[in-house]
């Protein structure tokens, strides 16, 4: 069940003109804006979740035993004894 909240939004004239041009007389500009927001918000939520996952992975790799072993292994691979 959806609850509608009414509020006022102030848009710059050029933005509203672009919206009007896109929707023409076929639909309400506000219906278009609602549709755009319904697509935009889940994308942003997903992007934020992915960014947080990357931060957690980076933090864990930097201080974890596995991260230290990986760095140590890379140093050992680059070491070549002479002879």
DAVEN-V992988 format. One line per field, one symbol per residue. ss: DSSP state (H for helix, E for strand, - for the rest). phi: phi as a letter, one per 40 degrees, with the letter a starting at -180 (. if undefined). psi: psi as a letter, one per 40 degrees, with the letter a starting at -180 (. if undefined). A space follows every 10 residues. Layout:
ss = ???
phi = ???
psi = ???
This chain:
ss = ---------- --HHHHHHHH HHH-----HH HHHHHHHHHH HHHHHHHHHH HHHHHHHHHH HHH-HHHHHH HHHHHHHH-- ---
phi = .bbcbbacbb bcdccccccd cccfccacdc cccccccccc cccccccccc ccdccccccc ccbccccccc cccccccccb cch
psi = hhhhhhihhh iidddddddd dddaediidd dddddddddd dddddddddd dddddddddd ddeidddddd dddddddehh ii.
